[in-house]
Amino acid sequence: MATKTLEIDIGKIRGLIGRHVVYKGTEHVIVEVLDEAPALVLEARDTVIQADQHGEAHRRVPNTETVPILNSNGNEYSLAYLNINFLDE
């Protein structure tokens, strides 16, 4: 029996760009939507130290997380997506 893929409106999902959310206890902003395997790219309000190609830390950059919208079967929202708390609804 084939599993039905959950249909999402990528245009509506793109409308989430710029929204403030809490994910894993940290405030983030949605900065991008990936179309292929639909996912949100979240940028944390705090920064982390980024190492260069030689492993030496030289600058602070925002931490990013990629959160899949659908589960691996594509038939339900992913648990990670469901755990996003939208702050400015």
VENGI-V892144 format. One record per residue. RES is the residue in three letters. SS is DSSP state (A for helix, B for strand, O for the rest). PHI is phi in whole degrees, 0 to 359 (999 if undefined). PSI is psi in whole degrees, 0 to 359 (none if undefined). Layout:
BEGIN
[[RES | SS | PHI | PSI] [RES | SS | PHI | PSI]]
END
This chain:
BEGIN
[[MET | O | 999 | 124] [ALA | O | 282 | 144] [THR | O | 271 | 133] [LYS | O | 283 | 132] [THR | O | 283 | 135] [LEU | O | 287 | 127] [GLU | O | 274 | 130] [ILE | O | 235 | 153] [ASP | O | 265 | 102] [ILE | A | 297 | 332] [GLY | A | 297 | 317] [LYS | A | 294 | 321] [ILE | A | 297 | 319] [ARG | A | 299 | 332] [GLY | O | 295 | 349] [LEU | O | 279 | 346] [ILE | O | 302 | 131] [GLY | O | 96 | 349] [ARG | O | 286 | 145] [HIS | B | 267 | 135] [VAL | B | 221 | 163] [VAL | B | 247 | 127] [TYR | B | 224 | 128] [LYS | O | 54 | 37] [GLY | O | 79 | 6] [THR | B | 237 | 140] [GLU | B | 284 | 135] [HIS | B | 227 | 167] [VAL | B | 238 | 137] [ILE | B | 283 | 118] [VAL | B | 251 | 345] [GLU | B | 198 | 155] [VAL | B | 239 | 127] [LEU | B | 266 | 128] [ASP | O | 279 | 315] [GLU | O | 306 | 296] [ALA | O | 248 | 95] [PRO | O | 313 | 127] [ALA | B | 207 | 155] [LEU | B | 257 | 140] [VAL | B | 256 | 120] [LEU | B | 253 | 137] [GLU | B | 246 | 125] [ALA | B | 287 | 152] [ARG | B | 287 | 332] [ASP | B | 269 | 172] [THR | B | 240 | 162] [VAL | B | 234 | 160] [ILE | B | 276 | 127] [GLN | B | 259 | 130] [ALA | B | 274 | 149] [ASP | O | 277 | 188] [GLN | O | 294 | 347] [HIS | O | 259 | 4] [GLY | O | 85 | 9] [GLU | O | 263 | 132] [ALA | B | 280 | 129] [HIS | B | 230 | 339] [ARG | B | 209 | 162] [ARG | B | 259 | 135] [VAL | B | 224 | 156] [PRO | B | 294 | 142] [ASN | B | 281 | 138] [THR | B | 240 | 152] [GLU | B | 228 | 140] [THR | B | 253 | 122] [VAL | B | 246 | 116] [PRO | B | 293 | 141] [ILE | O | 278 | 321] [LEU | B | 252 | 158] [ASN | O | 287 | 178] [SER | O | 295 | 336] [ASN | O | 275 | 343] [GLY | O | 77 | 12] [ASN | O | 254 | 356] [GLU | O | 211 | 161] [TYR | B | 293 | 146] [SER | O | 287 | 154] [LEU | A | 299 | 321] [ALA | A | 299 | 315] [TYR | A | 297 | 319] [LEU | A | 293 | 340] [ASN | O | 270 | 5] [ILE | O | 279 | 130] [ASN | B | 253 | 111] [PHE | B | 283 | 126] [LEU | O | 271 | 328] [ASP | O | 247 | 50] [GLU | O | 280 | none]]
END
